Amino acid sequence: MNGRRVVVTRRPVAVHRAARALGLDVDDDADDADETRRLMARQARIALSTVAMVVALLVGLPLLTAPGDWLWVTLALQPVWVALAVIQLRRAERAERRP
């Protein structure tokens, strides 16, 4: 080996044309970029809504309980964190599957 490295960033045009002539589905980089941006925007909205729920719980529950009830708040929140994590995961996966 001579230490040279060749980086290919896209398909050659001839291969692209030949694939289209054969009726093969050829991904366009522009379409992929737009789809990726839309997916990232959907996932950001989902994440922000989850963060809002977490902040509401972290701020709201201690304000609603007496100062000595921290043990109850701590123990009661654990199943809520797990539920929020599962909901966040399902919503993010659903956003990825959606066209």
MARZA-842289 format. One record per residue: residue in one letter; residue number from 0; y, z, x of N, C-alpha, C, O in turn. Coordinates in nm, 2 decimals. Layout:
   type   seq     n.yy     n.zz     n.xx    ca.yy    ca.zz    ca.xx     c.yy     c.zz     c.xx     o.yy     o.zz     o.xx
      a   NUM        Y        Z        X        Y        Z        X        Y        Z        X        Y        Z        X
...
This chain:
   type   seq     n.yy     n.zz     n.xx    ca.yy    ca.zz    ca.xx     c.yy     c.zz     c.xx     o.yy     o.zz     o.xx
      m     0    -0.12     0.00     0.08     0.00     0.00     0.00     0.12     0.00     0.09     0.13     0.06     0.19
      n     1     0.22    -0.07     0.04     0.34    -0.08     0.12     0.45     0.01     0.07     0.56     0.01     0.13
      g     2     0.43     0.09    -0.03     0.52     0.19    -0.08     0.62     0.14    -0.18     0.71     0.21    -0.23
      r     3     0.61     0.01    -0.21     0.70    -0.05    -0.31     0.66    -0.01    -0.45     0.54     0.00    -0.48
      r     4     0.76     0.02    -0.54     0.72     0.05    -0.67     0.80    -0.05    -0.76     0.92    -0.07    -0.75
      v     5     0.73    -0.10    -0.86     0.78    -0.19    -0.96     0.78    -0.13    -1.09     0.68    -0.08    -1.14
      v     6     0.90    -0.13    -1.16     0.91    -0.07    -1.29     0.94    -0.18    -1.39     1.03    -0.25    -1.38
      v     7     0.86    -0.18    -1.49     0.87    -0.28    -1.60     0.93    -0.21    -1.72     0.87    -0.11    -1.77
      t     8     1.05    -0.25    -1.76     1.11    -0.18    -1.87     1.09    -0.25    -2.01     1.11    -0.18    -2.11
      r     9     1.05    -0.37    -2.01     1.02    -0.43    -2.14     0.93    -0.55    -2.12     0.90    -0.59    -2.01
      r    10     0.88    -0.60    -2.23     0.78    -0.71    -2.22     0.86    -0.84    -2.19     0.97    -0.86    -2.23
      p    11     0.79    -0.93    -2.12     0.86    -1.06    -2.09     0.87    -1.13    -2.22     0.80    -1.11    -2.32
      v    12     0.98    -1.21    -2.23     1.01    -1.29    -2.35     0.90    -1.38    -2.40     0.87    -1.39    -2.52
      a    13     0.83    -1.44    -2.30     0.72    -1.53    -2.34     0.61    -1.46    -2.41     0.55    -1.51    -2.51
      v    14     0.58    -1.34    -2.37     0.47    -1.26    -2.43     0.52    -1.22    -2.57     0.44    -1.22    -2.66
      h    15     0.64    -1.19    -2.58     0.70    -1.15    -2.71     0.69    -1.26    -2.81     0.65    -1.25    -2.93
      r    16     0.73    -1.38    -2.77     0.73    -1.50    -2.85     0.58    -1.54    -2.89     0.55    -1.57    -3.00
      a    17     0.49    -1.53    -2.79     0.35    -1.56    -2.82     0.29    -1.47    -2.92     0.22    -1.51    -3.01
      a    18     0.32    -1.34    -2.91     0.27    -1.24    -3.01     0.32    -1.27    -3.15     0.25    -1.26    -3.24
      r    19     0.45    -1.30    -3.16     0.50    -1.34    -3.29     0.44    -1.47    -3.35     0.42    -1.47    -3.47
      a    20     0.42    -1.56    -3.26     0.36    -1.69    -3.30     0.22    -1.67    -3.36     0.17    -1.74    -3.45
      l    21     0.15    -1.57    -3.30     0.01    -1.54    -3.35     0.01    -1.45    -3.47    -0.09    -1.42    -3.53
      g    22     0.13    -1.41    -3.51     0.14    -1.32    -3.63     0.12    -1.17    -3.60     0.09    -1.10    -3.70
      l    23     0.12    -1.14    -3.48     0.11    -1.00    -3.44     0.23    -0.92    -3.47     0.34    -0.97    -3.45
      d    24     0.22    -0.79    -3.50     0.34    -0.71    -3.52     0.39    -0.67    -3.39     0.32    -0.60    -3.31
      v    25     0.51    -0.70    -3.36     0.58    -0.67    -3.23     0.69    -0.58    -3.26     0.78    -0.60    -3.34
      d    26     0.69    -0.46    -3.19     0.79    -0.36    -3.21     0.92    -0.41    -3.14     0.92    -0.45    -3.03
      d    27     1.03    -0.40    -3.21     1.16    -0.42    -3.15     1.22    -0.29    -3.10     1.21    -0.19    -3.17
      d    28     1.28    -0.29    -2.98     1.33    -0.17    -2.93     1.45    -0.12    -3.02     1.46     0.01    -3.03
      a    29     1.53    -0.20    -3.07     1.64    -0.16    -3.16     1.59    -0.09    -3.28     1.64     0.01    -3.32
      d    30     1.48    -0.14    -3.34     1.42    -0.08    -3.46     1.37     0.06    -3.43     1.38     0.15    -3.50
      d    31     1.30     0.07    -3.31     1.24     0.19    -3.27     1.35     0.29    -3.24     1.34     0.41    -3.27
      a    32     1.46     0.25    -3.18     1.57     0.34    -3.15     1.64     0.39    -3.28     1.67     0.51    -3.29
      d    33     1.66     0.30    -3.38     1.71     0.35    -3.51     1.62     0.45    -3.58     1.67     0.55    -3.63
      e    34     1.49     0.41    -3.58     1.40     0.50    -3.64     1.39     0.64    -3.57     1.38     0.74    -3.64
      t    35     1.40     0.64    -3.44     1.40     0.76    -3.37     1.52     0.85    -3.40     1.51     0.97    -3.41
      r    36     1.64     0.78    -3.41     1.76     0.85    -3.44     1.75     0.92    -3.58     1.79     1.03    -3.60
      r    37     1.70     0.84    -3.68     1.68     0.89    -3.81     1.59     1.01    -3.82     1.61     1.11    -3.88
      l    38     1.48     1.00    -3.74     1.38     1.11    -3.74     1.44     1.23    -3.67     1.42     1.34    -3.72
      m    39     1.51     1.21    -3.57     1.58     1.33    -3.50     1.68     1.39    -3.59     1.69     1.51    -3.59
      a    40     1.75     1.31    -3.67     1.85     1.37    -3.76     1.78     1.45    -3.87     1.83     1.56    -3.91
      r    41     1.67     1.39    -3.92     1.60     1.47    -4.03     1.54     1.60    -3.97     1.55     1.70    -4.04
      q    42     1.49     1.60    -3.85     1.43     1.72    -3.79     1.54     1.82    -3.76     1.52     1.94    -3.77
      a    43     1.66     1.77    -3.72     1.77     1.86    -3.69     1.81     1.93    -3.82     1.84     2.05    -3.82
      r    44     1.82     1.86    -3.93     1.86     1.92    -4.06     1.75     2.02    -4.10     1.79     2.13    -4.15
      i    45     1.62     1.99    -4.08     1.52     2.08    -4.12     1.53     2.21    -4.03     1.52     2.32    -4.08
      a    46     1.55     2.19    -3.90     1.56     2.30    -3.81     1.69     2.39    -3.84     1.68     2.51    -3.84
      l    47     1.80     2.33    -3.88     1.92     2.41    -3.91     1.90     2.49    -4.04     1.95     2.60    -4.05
      s    48     1.82     2.43    -4.14     1.80     2.51    -4.26     1.71     2.63    -4.23     1.72     2.73    -4.29
      t    49     1.61     2.61    -4.14     1.52     2.72    -4.10     1.60     2.82    -4.02     1.58     2.94    -4.05
      v    50     1.69     2.78    -3.93     1.78     2.88    -3.86     1.86     2.96    -3.96     1.88     3.08    -3.94
      a    51     1.92     2.89    -4.06     2.00     2.96    -4.16     1.92     3.06    -4.24     1.97     3.17    -4.26
      m    52     1.79     3.03    -4.27     1.71     3.13    -4.33     1.68     3.25    -4.24     1.68     3.37    -4.29
      v    53     1.65     3.23    -4.11     1.63     3.33    -4.02     1.75     3.42    -4.00     1.74     3.54    -4.00
      v    54     1.87     3.36    -3.99     1.99     3.44    -3.98     2.02     3.52    -4.10     2.06     3.64    -4.10
      a    55     1.99     3.46    -4.22     2.01     3.53    -4.34     1.92     3.66    -4.35     1.96     3.76    -4.39
      l    56     1.80     3.64    -4.30     1.71     3.75    -4.30     1.75     3.86    -4.20     1.75     3.98    -4.23
      l    57     1.79     3.81    -4.08     1.82     3.91    -3.98     1.95     3.99    -4.01     1.96     4.10    -3.98
      v    58     2.04     3.92    -4.08     2.17     3.99    -4.11     2.16     4.06    -4.25     2.21     4.17    -4.27
      g    59     2.09     3.99    -4.34     2.09     4.04    -4.48     2.00     4.16    -4.50     2.04     4.26    -4.57
      l    60     1.88     4.16    -4.45     1.79     4.27    -4.48     1.84     4.41    -4.42     1.84     4.51    -4.49
      p    61     1.89     4.41    -4.30     1.94     4.54    -4.25     2.06     4.59    -4.33     2.08     4.71    -4.34
      l    62     2.14     4.50    -4.38     2.26     4.54    -4.46     2.22     4.59    -4.60     2.28     4.68    -4.66
      l    63     2.10     4.55    -4.65     2.05     4.59    -4.78     1.97     4.72    -4.77     1.95     4.78    -4.88
      t    64     1.93     4.76    -4.66     1.84     4.88    -4.65     1.92     4.99    -4.59     2.03     4.97    -4.53
      a    65     1.87     5.11    -4.61     1.93     5.23    -4.55     1.91     5.23    -4.40     1.82     5.17    -4.35
      p    66     1.99     5.30    -4.32     1.98     5.30    -4.18     1.85     5.35    -4.13     1.81     5.31    -4.02
      g    67     1.78     5.43    -4.20     1.65     5.48    -4.15     1.53     5.40    -4.18     1.42     5.43    -4.15
      d    68     1.55     5.29    -4.25     1.45     5.20    -4.29     1.42     5.08    -4.20     1.36     4.98    -4.24
      w    69     1.45     5.10    -4.07     1.42     4.99    -3.97     1.28     4.96    -3.95     1.24     4.85    -3.93
      l    70     1.19     5.07    -3.97     1.05     5.04    -3.95     1.00     4.95    -4.06     0.92     4.86    -4.04
      w    71     1.04     4.98    -4.18     1.00     4.89    -4.30     1.05     4.75    -4.28     0.98     4.65    -4.30
      v    72     1.18     4.73    -4.23     1.23     4.60    -4.21     1.15     4.53    -4.10     1.12     4.41    -4.12
      t    73     1.12     4.60    -4.00     1.05     4.54    -3.89     0.91     4.49    -3.93     0.87     4.38    -3.90
      l    74     0.84     4.58    -4.00     0.70     4.54    -4.04     0.70     4.44    -4.15     0.61     4.35    -4.16
      a    75     0.80     4.44    -4.24     0.80     4.34    -4.35     0.84     4.21    -4.31     0.80     4.11    -4.37
      l    76     0.91     4.20    -4.20     0.96     4.06    -4.15     0.85     3.98    -4.08     0.86     3.86    -4.07
      q    77     0.75     4.05    -4.03     0.65     3.97    -3.95     0.58     3.87    -4.04     0.57     3.75    -3.99
      p    78     0.53     3.89    -4.16     0.47     3.79    -4.24     0.58     3.68    -4.28     0.54     3.56    -4.29
      v    79     0.70     3.72    -4.29     0.81     3.62    -4.32     0.83     3.53    -4.21     0.84     3.41    -4.23
      w    80     0.82     3.58    -4.08     0.84     3.49    -3.96     0.72     3.39    -3.96     0.75     3.27    -3.93
      v    81     0.60     3.44    -3.99     0.49     3.35    -3.98     0.50     3.24    -4.09     0.48     3.12    -4.07
      a    82     0.54     3.28    -4.21     0.56     3.19    -4.32     0.67     3.08    -4.29     0.65     2.96    -4.32
      l    83     0.78     3.13    -4.23     0.89     3.04    -4.20     0.84     2.94    -4.09     0.88     2.82    -4.09
      a    84     0.76     2.99    -3.99     0.71     2.90    -3.89     0.62     2.79    -3.95     0.62     2.67    -3.91
      v    85     0.53     2.83    -4.04     0.44     2.73    -4.10     0.52     2.63    -4.19     0.49     2.51    -4.18
      i    86     0.62     2.68    -4.26     0.70     2.59    -4.34     0.78     2.49    -4.25     0.78     2.37    -4.28
      q    87     0.83     2.54    -4.14     0.91     2.46    -4.05     0.81     2.35    -3.99     0.85     2.23    -3.98
      l    88     0.69     2.39    -3.95     0.60     2.29    -3.89     0.56     2.19    -4.00     0.56     2.07    -3.96
      r    89     0.53     2.22    -4.12     0.49     2.13    -4.22     0.60     2.03    -4.25     0.58     1.91    -4.27
      r    90     0.73     2.08    -4.26     0.84     2.00    -4.29     0.87     1.90    -4.18     0.90     1.78    -4.20
      a    91     0.86     1.94    -4.05     0.88     1.86    -3.94     0.77     1.75    -3.93     0.80     1.63    -3.91
      e    92     0.65     1.78    -3.96     0.54     1.69    -3.96     0.55     1.59    -4.07     0.53     1.47    -4.06
      r    93     0.60     1.63    -4.19     0.62     1.54    -4.30     0.73     1.45    -4.27     0.73     1.33    -4.31
      a    94     0.84     1.49    -4.20     0.94     1.40    -4.16     0.90     1.30    -4.07     0.94     1.18    -4.07
      e    95     0.80     1.33    -3.98     0.75     1.23    -3.88     0.66     1.13    -3.95     0.66     1.01    -3.91
      r    96     0.59     1.17    -4.06     0.50     1.08    -4.13     0.58     0.99    -4.22     0.53     0.87    -4.25
      r    97     0.70     1.03    -4.27     0.77     0.95    -4.36     0.83     0.83    -4.30     0.88     0.83    -4.18
      p    98     0.82     0.71    -4.36     0.87     0.59    -4.30     1.02     0.58    -4.29     1.08     0.48    -4.24
